[in-house]
C-alpha cells in the first residue's frame, strides 16, 4: 500500500507539473508547491544506496589570517597559524572519499602539499562540508538540517523566485534563526525534482560559511556533488581567519608507482591536478619556495631559525597545545591519538563531582579487516576529592563481525562513600559511638576485569569474565581505632546474556549474574547478585532522539560486612566522557554514598533531545543553541524511595549546561547544575 501511495502521488505531481508548464493551470502558489513537492520526491526515484560508494577528489585551498592574538594557541589544529610567520597560505590535496549511510563519510589523504610548516592538515573538520549529503536529514555529518529532506520541511519556508526553461530557482530560509539551519537557493529541474546546483550560507561552531556545489547529472551520481566550493570565516576572541576551498570530484586514480617521495609532492601535483592554479596561488607558492630554497649561508635564513620559535613554540608548545596523531606499522595499520596536555576545554563541573579535568589518549593496530587491538587511556583529576583517576581498557577484537572481543580493564582512583560502615559501628558500639566526630566512610576503589564477549547473531550475545576489586580506607587511623580492617577485597565471576528482540536498532535487554568465589577471610566481600537492564536509543528525524533506560538489581546473598554493594548497571561515574557517551541516563544530584548502601535498586531514565525545543525558538538566543535536552529519572533504593530528578539542558558552541531538580516523594530534595566545555569539541 505504501508503494502504491507513493506511485499515485508521483503521478499526480507529474501531471500537475505538465499542466502548469502548458498553461492549463495558473497561479504561482500552485506551480511553486508542485515543483517543491517534486524536489522532496526525487531521492525516492533513485534506486540504490550510497553506502560504500567511493570517488577521488582534488582540493585546493587558501587560508588568510586577518587578525590573531595569543588565544589562537588554544584552538586545536590552528596552533600552526598562531605561530606562523606567513599569514596567507595555500595548499592542495588528493583525497579518496567513501560515502556511508549511517556514519560520517571518510576522507583518506592520498597526497598533499602546502606552504604550512610540515604540511599539517588544515581544519580537517571542514572536510565534512566538502561532501554535503543534501537528501539525508543532515547536510554535514551529524549537523545542519538539510532543506532538501522532507522531514525537515517544518523548519524551512520555501518559495520560487524565477523559472528558466525547465529549471526553477527555489529559495529557502529557516522559520527561526538557528545554528542548525541554513539559508540559500537551489536550481531545481521541475520535471524530475533533481537539484542541479545550490548555494547556501550558515554558521556552526564559530565557522561562518558559504557553500556552493554542482550536483551530478543522473542516477546515484546525482545524489553527490561533482564540484563544491566553500568560503569560510572563523572568528574567536579577536582572531579572524578566512578560508576558500575548491573541490573537484571524479578525478582519475593516481597509480601507486607515481606517488611521490616525501618532499616531492609539488612536482606530482603539477602533473596530476585537474585544474590550473590561480595567479595568486602560484605567487604564494613562489614566495614560500624563495624562502625554503634559500642558501644556508643566507643571513635571513639563519635569523629565522631562532630558539623561541623552533624550540619553545614548535617543539614544546606544539606538544602541549596541539593534538598529536600518527600511524605506524605495515600499511599504517597502527595509529595513536593524543589530546593536548594543556586544554581548558577538558574541564568539567557537576554538583556531585565538583571540578574535574580529563585527558584522553587512544591507540590501536589493525591485524585484518576482522581483527584489531585497541586501547583508550582516560585520566582525570577531581579537585573536590583531590584524587587522581584513570581508566584503561585494552580490547582485542578477534571477530569484529560478531563483536567477539577479549577485554582487560583497569580502573583506579574512584572514591566510594559508604554509610553502611557507620551503621555497622552503631550496631557494634551503640551509644558510645560519637557519629558527629567520625569521618571514616570514605574509601578508594580500584578494580581489574578480564572478560570475553561474543554475539552469536544480531539478536543474542554472551559475555563472561572475572573481576578483582579492592577498597582501601582514606582515613586509616580512624578505621583502626574502631577495630575495622583498612582494606577489603572481592574476587568474582560474572556472566551476561544480551538480547536484541528486533536487531541492532532496537532495544537491548541484558541479564547479569555475579558471584564471589573467595572471601579472603575477614577482609573479603562474599556476595551473589543479579541485574536486569533494558536500554533503547531511538533516533528521530531532524537530529532528535529519545533515550530510555530501565532496570533493577539485587543481592540475593551477602555476608554481614559486605559494605560495598557495587552494581554494574548502577554505578557512580567518576570520569565522565560527555553527555553523548552516557545517553542511557545518570543521576546528577544523587550523593555518592547511595550507590553502595542498598542491597537492591530500581531505576528508570528518559531523555529527549532536539536542536529546536524551547530556547531555540527565541530570537538571537536560538542562533547559538545546537541541542536542547529534557531529563526525567526515577530511583527506588532502601532508605531512598520515590526519588525523582527533572532536568533541562542545552549545548552551544562554548559549553553544555543543565539544571536538575531532585524530588523525594514529590517534595523538594535538592537542586544542582552540570557544566562542561564544548568549545572546538570534534575539531
N, C-alpha and C positions, 0 to 999 in steps of 0.2 A: 504493500500500500504506500509506503514511504517513497519508493522509486516511482510509482505511478503518479503520486502527488508532485514530485519534482519535475517529471516529464511534462505534465499538464501545465505547470507553472512556466516552464521554459517555452512551451508552445504559445501560451498566451502572451508572454512578454515579447517573443519574436514577432508575432502577428501585430502587436501594438506598435513595435518599432517600425515595421514595414508600412503600416497605415500612417504613422506620424511622418515618415520620410516622404510619402507620396502626397501628403497634404490632406488626407482624409480625416485626420484628427488634428485639431487646432488647440492651442493653449500651451504656454511654456511649461506650466506645472506638470501636465501630463507627460510631455516629452522628457522633462527632467527626471521624473520618477521612474520612467521606463528605462532610461539609459543607466541610471544609478542601480536599478534592480539587476540589470544585465551585468554590471560591474561585480556585484556580490555573487552572482551565479557562476562567474567564469571559472573559478577553481574547480567546481564540481564537473565541468565539461572536460577537464583534462584527466585522463586515466593515468594511474601510476603514482609512485611516491618518489620523493627526492632523497630518501634515505640511501646513503652510500654514493650518491651522485658526486662526481669529482670533476674539477676543472683547474687548469693552470691560469695564473693571473700575473700580470705585470703591473707594478705600482711604483709611481714616483711621487715624491713629496717635498715640500719646503716648509720649514718652521722658522718663524722670526720672533725673537724675544724683544718685545717693545719696552717692557718695564720689568725689573726684577729687584728683589731685596733678599735679605738673609732667610726669610721664611720659606723661600723656594727650596732650601736644602731639606726641608722636612717632607717634601712631596715625593712619594715613590715614583720611580722611573724618570723624574725630572731633575734629579741631582746633577746630571751631566750639564744641564743648561744653567744651573745655579753657579757652576764652576767653570763654564766655558768662556774662552776668550772671544769666540765668534758668536755673534747674536743672530746670524742668519745662516741656516744650514740647508743642505739639500741631500737627498738620498733616494735609493731605488731598491726594490725587492722583486725577486721572482718567487711566487708563492704557489702552493698546491692546496686548494680549498676542497674540503669534503663536507657535504651537507648532511644534516641529521634531522630526524623528525622530533625526537624527544629530548635532545640535548643541544647545546650550542654547536655551531659549525666549527670545524677545525681548520686552522691555518698553519701549514707547515712551511717553514722558510727553506727554500732551495738555495738561494744565493742572495747576497745583499752587499751594498756598498753605500757609503755616505761620508760626509765631512764631520760626523760626530766622532769623537775620540773613541777608539777601539770598536767603532761601528755598532754601538749598542742599539738595542731595539727602542724605537721612539714611540711612546704612548701606545703600547700594544692593545690597550682597551679599545682604541679606535678601529682595530681590525674588524670587530663585530659590525661596525657601521658600514663596512665596505660590502657586506653581503646581506642587504636587507631582505627579510622574508615577509613580503608585503601581504601574502594571503594567510599567514598564521596570525594568531591573536596578538603576538608581539612582533614588532619590527626588528628589534636588535636583541638577540639572546633572550633574556627574561625581562626586558624593559621596553617601554614605549608602546602604547596601544596602537595597533595598525588601523588606519581609517578604511582599509580595504577588506577587513574581515567583518562579516555580517554581525557577529555577536558584539562588536564594538560600536555598532551603529547608534546606540543610545547615547554615546558620548560625543558625537560629532553632528554638526549641521552641514548639509551639502547643497550645492547649487551649481547650475551650468551657466558659465559666462558666455561662451561662444560655441558655435558649431561650424566646423570647416570640413566640407565633404562628409566623409563617414566618421570623422573624429569629433568628439565633444570635449571641451575643456571643463573638467569637473573640479570645482573649488571646495575645500573642506576646512573647517575650523572647529576647535573643541567648544562644547557648550559651556564649559567652565575652564579657565586657565589652570593647567596642571602640568607638572614636570613630566608626567607620563603620556602627554598628548602632544600632537604636532599640528602645524598649520601649513597649508600649501595647496597645490593644484596638480592635476594629472590629465594627460591627454588619453582619452579612452575611446576605443573602437566601439561605436554604437551598435554594430551588428553582432559582435562576439562578446563585448564586455571586457576585452583584454586591455590592460594598462600598457600603453606604448612607452610612455615616459612620465616622469614625475619630478617635482621639486618641492621640498618641504623644509620647514625650519622648526627648531625646537631647542630645548635646553635640558640637560640632565647631568647631575653630579659636577656642577660648575663648568661644564663644557657647553657653550652655545654653538650650534651647528646649522649649516645649510647643506642639505643633501640633495643631489640631482643624479638621476640614473635613467638609463635607457634599457628597457627590458628586451628579452629575446623575442623572436618572431612567432614561434609556434611550438606546440607540444610542451614537454617538460621544460624546455629551454625558455619558454615564455614566463615561467614562474621565477626565473632568476635573472639578475641584471647581466648585460653584456658590457656595459660601461657604467662606472659610478664615480662621482666626484664629490668631495666633501670640503667645505670651508668651515673650520672650527676655530673658536676663540676660547682660551682658558683664562679665567680671572680668579685670583685668590689673594687677598690681603695686599693689594697694591701690585701684584705680579700680573703681567699680561703677556700671553703668547698667542700667536696666530699660526695656524697650520692649513696647508692646502694639500689634499690627496687626490690623485687621479689614478683610476684602476681600469685596466682592460682585461676582460676575461676571454677564455678560449684560446689562449696563445699556445703554440706548439710546445711539446716536451723538449727539454734540453738534454741531449744524450749525456749519460753519466761520464763518458770519457771526455766530454767537453767542459765539465765543471772545472773551474779554475782552482789553482792552489791559492792558499791564503796570501793576500796581498796583491793578487792579480785579477780581482773581481771586476774592476773597472773595464779592463780590456774585453772581458766576456760580455758585459752589458752593451758595449759598443757594437758587438756582433749580433746579439740576440734580442735587444729591446725592439718592440714592435712600433713604437712611436719615437719621434725625434724630440730631443730636449729643447726647451726654450732658450733664447739667448741669455736670459737671466740665470737659468740653471747652469748653463755652461760657464758663465762668468764666475759663479760661486765655486764650481769645481776647480776652475783655473786659479782662483785666489787661494784655495786650500792647497793645491799642488805646489804653488810657488813657495809656500812655507815649508811643507813636508819635505820637498826635494831640495831645499836649500843646503848648500855645502855645510859640513860640520864645523868648519872654521868660521862661519859667518857669526858675527858678534850678536846679532839679534837672536839667532837660534840658541846660543849659549845663554843669553839673558832669559829666554822663555823657559828654560829648564831650571826652575828655581825650587828651593826646598819646600816652601809653603804650599805651592800648588801640586808638585809632583809627589811629595811625600805625605804631608799632613792632609791635604784635601783629597788627593786622588787615591793614595794607598790606604790611609786610615779612615778618613771621612766617608769614603765610598763604602767601606765595610760596615760602618756604624749606621749610616742613613739610607743605604740603598739595598734593595732586595738582591740577594745573591742566588744565582741559579746556574745550573750547568748539567752536562751529560758526560758519561764515561762508558767505557767498555765497548764491546763489539757492536758496530752499527748504532752507537749511542743508546744502547738499551738501558743503561743505568742513568739515574737522574738524582739531583739533590736540589732542595729549595730551602733557603734560609731567610727568615724575616729580618728586617732591620733590627739591630740591637737596641737602638735608641729611637723609640717611636711613641709619642704620647697617645697615639690612636689606639694603642693596646691597653689603655687604662679603662677600667670599668668600675661602676659603683652599683651596689644594691643595698637595700635596707638590712638584709640579713648578713651579707658577706663583707660589707664595708668596701673600701677601696682596694682594687686588685690590679695587678699588672701581669700580662702574659706574653709569652714568646713561643713561637712555633717553628720547628724545622721538620722537613719531610725528605724522604729518600726512598729509592726502590730500584729494582732491577727486573726486567722482563726476560724470563728464560725462553718463553714461547708465547704464542697468542693465547694459550690456555693456562699459563702458569707464571707467577711472578712472586717477588718478595717485597714487602712494603713496611715502612716504619714511619711513625709520626711522634716526635718528641715535643710534648707540650709542658712548659714550665711556667709557673706563676708565683706571685708573692702577694700574700694578704697582709696589708698594713694594719688592719684591725686586729688580726690574730698574731701578727709578727711571725708568720710561718711561710716557709718555702714549700711549694707544692710542685710535684711533677707527675706526669702520666705518660708511660712509654709502652705502647703496644707494638709488637713485631708480628706481622701476619705473613705466612707463607700460603699463597693460593695455589694449591696443587691441581684444582679442577675448577676454573672460573665459570665454565658453562653451568655447573651445578652448585656454584657457590661453596665449593669444597675448600676449606682452609684449616690450617693449624695456627693457632694464635698463642703467643706468650705475652703476658700483660703484667706490668708492674706499676703500681700506683702508691705513692708515698706522700706524707705530709698532711693528709686530711686530719681535721680536728673533729672529735666527737664529744659532745656534751651529754652525759647520761645521768638522768635524775634517779635511775634505779639504784645506783650506788648509795645515794643518800637514804633511799627507802630501806635498803638493807641495814645501813648503820643505825637508823632509827629503830628498826626492829631488834637489833642486837644490843643497843645501849640505852634505849628508852630515854628517860628524862635527863640522863647525864650528858646527852649529846646537845651541844650548842650549835644548831644549824646555821645561825646567822654568821658565825665566825669561821665556817668551813667552806673552802673553795677547792674541793678535790674531785669534782665530777668532770674535769677536762682531760681528754685523752688524745694522744697522737695515734692515728690509724694508718696502717700500710697493708697492702695485700699483693699477692702474686698469684697469677692464674695461668693455667695451661688448659686449652680447650681445642676441640676439633668440631667442625661443623660441616654438614653436607645436606643439600636439597635433593631428594630423590626425584622430584619433578616440580612443576610450577605450583603445586598445591601443598606438599608436605616436606618438612625439613626436620633435621635432628641434630642436636649438639650434646656433647658430654665433655667433662673435664674435671680437673682438681683445683682446689683453691686453698691457699695458705694465708691466714690473716694474723695480724699482730696488733695489740693495743697496749700502749705504754702510758703511764700516768704523767701528766705535765708537772704535777707537784708531788714529787717522790716523798719528801719529808712528812708532809701531812698524811699521805697514804700509809706510810709505815707507822706513824703514830697511832693509827686506828687499826693496826694489825691486818692490813689488807695487802695482797700481792700487788707489786708495781706493774708487772707485765702479764698479759693474758694472750692465749693463743687459740687458734682453731684450725684444724685441717679437715677438709670435707671433699666429698664427691658430689657433683651435681649433674643433672640431665635436663634437657629441654626438648619439647616437641612443639613445632610451629605448624600451623595450618592456615592456608590462604584459600578460603572457600571458592573464590572466583578468580584466583590467579594473583599476579603481582600488583595489579592496580586496584585491588580491593582491600578489605580489612585483613589484619593479621592477628591470629589468635595463638597465644603461647601458654604452655603449661610447664612450670619449672618445679623441680624437686631437688632438695639438697639435704645431705645428712653427713654429720661428722663421723669419723671412724677412729679417732684417738683423742682422749680427753686431757692428755698431758698432766695427769694427776690433779693437783689443786689449782693450777692456773689455766686449765683447758676449758674451752667452751664446748659443751656437748648438747647438740640440738638436732631436730628434724623439722623441716619447713616445706610448705607448698605455696606456690604463687600462680595466679592466673591473670593474664593481661590481654586486652583487646585494643588495638590501635588502628586508626584509619585516617589517612590524609587524602582528602578529596579535592582535586584541582578543579576549579571552576573557570569559565571563560573570563577574559579581561583581567588576568593577574589576580584573581580572587582564589581563596582556598578556605576550606573548613577542616580543622584538625580535631579529632575526637579520640579520647582515651578513657578506658575504664578498667578497673582491676581490683583484685583483693589478694591478700596474703595472710598466712597464719603459721604459727609454730605449733606443731602437733606434739612435740616432745622437747623438753629442755630441762637442764639442771637448775638448781636454785640460784646459783650465782652467775647465770648467763646474762650478763648485763647488756651485751652488745647485740641487739636483735637487728642484724643487717639484712634488709630485704634487697634483692637485686633490682626490682622494678619500683622501689620506693626508697630512694637514696638521696642524700644531700649532695648536690653537685658543687664541687669546690673550684674547678677551673672551667667556667662556662665558655662554650665555644661560640656563642652568639645565638640569637633567637631562632634563626633558621635551622640551626643544628639541633635544637631541642624543641621542635614543634609539638611533640607529643604531650607537653604540659609540665609545669613546675609549680611549686608553691613558693611565692616570693616572700611572704611575710611569716612563714612558719619558722619558729625558733628551732635551732638545730638539735635541741635535746629531745624533741618529739620523734625524730627519726629512729631512735634507738630505745624507746621506752615502752612500746606496746607490743604484745605478742600477736597482734593482728592489725590489719588496716583495710579500709575500703575507700577507693578513690575514684573520682571522675573528673576529667578535664575537657574543656571545649574551647576552641579558639577560632575566630573568624577574622580574616584579613582581606583588605581591599585597598586599591590605590585611591578610590573615591568613596569615602564613607561619611565622615562628619565634617572635620575641619577643611577637607579638600575642596568643599564647595564654597568656602568663604573667599571672597576676592583677596588677592595678594597673598594671603596665608596659603591657599591651595597651590600656588605656583611652586612651592618648595617641598610640599608633602609628597613623599614617594609611596608610603604604605601606612595604613592605619589598622589597628588590631583591637578586637574585643576579647576579653578573657572571662571565663567562668570555671571555677574549680571548687569541688566539694571534697570533704575528707571526714572519715569517722575513725577514731582511734580510742583505745582505752584511756579515759581521762580527758578526751577532747572529742566530743560528739557533735555532730551537726555543724562542723566548721566550714565556712564558705569564703572564697575570695572572688571579688569582682575587680576587673581591671580594664583600663583603656590605655593604649599606647600608640605611638606613631614613629615613623622613621623619616628623616630628611637627609640632605646631603652631608650634614655635620654630625648628627648623633641620632641615637634611638633612645627613647624615654617612655616610661609608663608609670602610671599611678595605680595603686592597688589598695582596696579596702577589704579588711578582714572582718567577718561576722561570725559570732558564736551564738547559735540558737536564735538567729535573726537580730541580735543586738551587736552594737559596735564592739570590736575586739582590738583592732589596731589598723594603722594606715602606713604606707611606705611607698618608695619610688624605686625604680630601676633605671640605670643610665649607662650608656656605652657609646663610645665614639664610632661613627660610621664614615668619617672623612676618608676618602680615597679607598674605601673598602672594596676590593676587587680590581684595583688598578694594577 
